[in-house]
Amino acid sequence: MHAAKISKLTLSVFVLPCLILYVVLVFVPISVAGYYSLFQWNGIGEQLFVGFSNYSKMLTNDPVFWPSVGRTIMFAFFSMAEIPIALLIAVLLTRYVRKPNFLVSSYFLPVILSVVVIGQLWKSIYNPASLGGLLNNALDFVGLESWTRTWLADPKVSIFALFFVSLWQYLGYHILIQFTGIQNISQEVYEAAKIDGADGWKADRYITFPLVVPVFKISMVLAVIGSLKVFDMVMVMTAGGPAHATEVISTLMYNKTFAALEYGYGSAISIFLVIECLLATVLLNKLFKSSEDSME
């Protein structure tokens, strides 16, 4: 059977509309943001060209910027840390649960809920005991009164309260990805390994974990990029407060652009965010490249 020969002109005609759409939706907004980052502008009045002053201010004179970068990276770190847990749960579901699809779907449920709903739910859970907060009341009930906090109003713990909600929401998402990756491994491989004496955890170590690396990498990239762009949950639950204690890059960009009306400075932060996401993707690809090469 011979493959149909298609001319380069025909291929170009079919590819060109998607390419134009991609450029218009991705590269044009980034280019426009890069252009406005060179101006001091409130978004309405006259623009004043300031060159790279916004970048200089962002990197050297903004006391909120670098702590926000640190919290964003912490978000990414905690999100990556939950991927091995998701893989372990997916392995256990595959091995010990006869019909695991219902459990996997249940774990996935928080992902399809609106972030506003989740934020309001957890705000009520984190409320002080006097306002009916479930967590503080539970701590009181088991005799741990000293552990009670105003979880979202205490600068020392508020960011960790947000980390937990994010992990809770997306754990099921990564379980589903890992579970699907494991299901796609041929049973013949496990049967052949069983004949050679590799069963149980030994089979997981030498078959499941190496073969699920590409899916693991996808989970990592999605978790890191999603964390670097985290915005909606922070805005719903704390809006970056108290006293910038939960400010991340995206909320700082929003607050500078639309609340402080520093459109040029906000554009500079958005360019930093784009570069940060690209660097994270390149680093993760390099990190997993050696593992994928060893499998070929």
N, C-alpha and C positions, 0 to 999 in steps of 0.2 A: 504494500500500500504506500503510495507516494503522497507526501505532504503537498498541499496546494501551495503554489508559488504566489506570493503576494508582493507586489511592487512596493518600494519604499515610499512612493507617492501615496499609495492607498493607505499604508500604515500611518503616514503623517496626517492624512485627512481625518482618520479616526481618532488619533491621539491628540491632535491639536486642540479640539474644544476643551478636553479635560485639562490639558496643560495650561491653556489660557485661564480657565476657571481657577486652577490651583494658584497660578501666579497672582491673579486678581485678589483672591481671598487670603493668601498667605503673605506673599512678598510685598504687595503694594501697601497694606497696613503697616508692616514693619518698616518699610522705607519712609512712609509718611511720619511715623513716630520718631524715626531717626532724624528726619528733617526738623520737626518741631522741637526736638531735644536741644537744638542749637540756638533756641530763642528763649528769651524771658517773655512769657506771654500768659495772660490770665484766661485765655480761651475766647475772649470777646474783643478786647481793645487792640491797641497797636502792638505789633511784635517788635521786640528789640533783639537784634542779633548779638549773642554773647559767646559764640564759639563753643568751646568745651567747658565753659564755666559751670554749667549744670552738673557735668560729670565730676569736675574737681570738687564742687560743693558736696556732691553725693558721697564721694570716696573719702573726703578728708574733714569736712566740717559739719556733717549731719550726725548728731549723737544718737539718733534713732536707727540709722541705716544699718550699720554692722550688727548691732544686736538683732535686728529683724532678719538679716541674712543668717545669723547663727540659729535662730529659731526655725527658719525655713529648712536649714540643713538638718536640724534635729528632727523635724517632721519627716524628712526623707529617710533618716537613719532608722527611726522607729518603724516606718512603713516597710523598710527592707527587712527589719528584724522579724516581722510577722510572716514573711514568705516561708521560711523553713517550718514555722509552726503550721501554716496552711498545708504545706507538703506532707508533714507528718500526719495531720488529720486526714488528708486525702488518702494516704497509704492505709491508715487504720480503717477508714470507711470501705476501701476496696477489699481489704482482707477479711474483716470481721463482720460486716453488715451485709445481710443477704440481698436486700433491696435498698441500696443507699440513695437512690435518686430523690426520695422524699426529703431525707435529711440534708442533702446538698442544696435542694431548692429552699429549704427552711433557712439554712445559713445564708443564702443569697438574698433573702427577703429585705434586710436593711438597705441593700444597695438600691432597690427600686423605690424606696420611700423618699419623699422630698426632704432635702436638707433642712428646710424650714421646719418641717414636722419633727425631724430628729433633733434639731437644735432646741426647739421648744420643749420636747420631751425631756432631754437631758438637763435643760435649765431647771425644770421642775424637780428633777432628781437631785440636782446639786443645791437646791435652795436650803437656807437655814432650817433647822428643826422647827422653829417657831412658825415658819411658813409652810410646813408640811413636807419639807425635803426628805425624800425617801432614804438617801444615803446617810444623812446625819441622824435621822431617827433610828436607822438600823444600827449605827455605831453606838448610839445611846442605849439601845435595847440589849446589846451584848456587853455593855459595861466599858466601852471604849470612848467615853466622853471626851478624853483629851485629844482624840484623833479628829473630832469634828472641826469643820472649817467652813468659812464662807468661800466655797471652792472657786467660784468665778470672780470673786472680789479680792481675793488674797493674791498679790503679785507673785508670791513665792510658789504657789501651786496651780495657779489658773492655767498656765500653758500645759501642764501635765494633765489637767482635767480635759483639755481639748485633745491632747494626744490620745487619751484613752477612748474618747468618742470616735475619733477617726479610725483607730484600730478596730473598734467594735463594728463600725459600719462596713469596712472593706475586707474584713477577714473572710467572710463568706464568698466574696468576689474572687479572692485568690484561691480559696479552696476549690471553687468550681473550675478555675483554669487548670490547677494542678490535677484535679480529679479527671478532667477530660484528657489531659496529657497521658496519665497513667492508663486510662481506658484504651487509648490508641496503641499501646504496646501489644504486639501480637502475643497471644497465649502460647503459641508454639515455642516462642523463646523461653518462656517459663517452664514449659514441659520438657524441653531439651535440657535446661539447666537442672531440673529436678532429677533427671536421669543421671546427671553428673554429680549429684549430691548437693546442689545449691538450692536450698528451700528457705522459706520464711525470711528472716531479716538478711540472711546471706544473699538470697535472690534480690532483695531490695538494694543491698549494697552494691552488687556487681551488675545488676540489670536495670532496676527501676530508676535509681538515682542518676546513673550515667545517661540513660536514654531520655530522661525527662529534663535534661539540662536546657535544651532550646526553649521549652515551655517555661522553665524556671526563669530564664533570662527575660522572656516577655513579661512575666509577672513583675520582675525587678524593675524593668524599664517603665512599665505602667505605674508602679507604686512610686518610683522616684519622681517621674515627671508630674504625676498627679499631686504629689506632696509639695513640689516646688511651686506649683500653681495654686496651692490651697488658698481659698478666698471665702467662699460662701459660708462655710461652717463657722469660721472665725467671725465674720460680719454678723451672723445671726446670733451667736452666743455672747460675744464680748465686744465686737466692733474694734478690736485691737487693744482695748483697755484691760485692766485698770492701769493708768499711767504708762501706756504702751507696753505693758508686760506681756501681751499676747500678739503684738504687732508682728506680721510677717511681710515679705516683700510685696505680695499682691495687695494687701490691705493698706500698706504704706503708700503704694502707687495710687490707689483709689483715693485715699484721704488727701494726698498732696494735690492730685489732679482736680477732684470735684469738690472737696471740702475747703481746702486752702486756696483753690483756684490758681495753683502753680502748674499750669498745663505743660510748659516746657520741662520743668523739673520732673513732673510725673512721667513724661515721655522718656526722659533719660533713665528713670528707674525701670520702665517697661523694656527698654533695650537691654539693660543689665539682666533682666529676667529671661529674655530670649537667649542671650549668650549663656546664661547659667544652665538652662535646659539643654542647649546644644552640647555644652561641655559634659554634662552628666550623661547624655546619651552616648557620646563618643567614648567616655571612660568605661561605661558599662559594656559596650560592645568590645572594647579591647580586653576588658577583664574576662569576658566569657569566650573570647576567640580561641584561646589556647585549649579550653575544654572541648569546644566544638571541633577543632582541628584534630584532637586526639581520637575523636569518635569516627573520623573519616578513614 
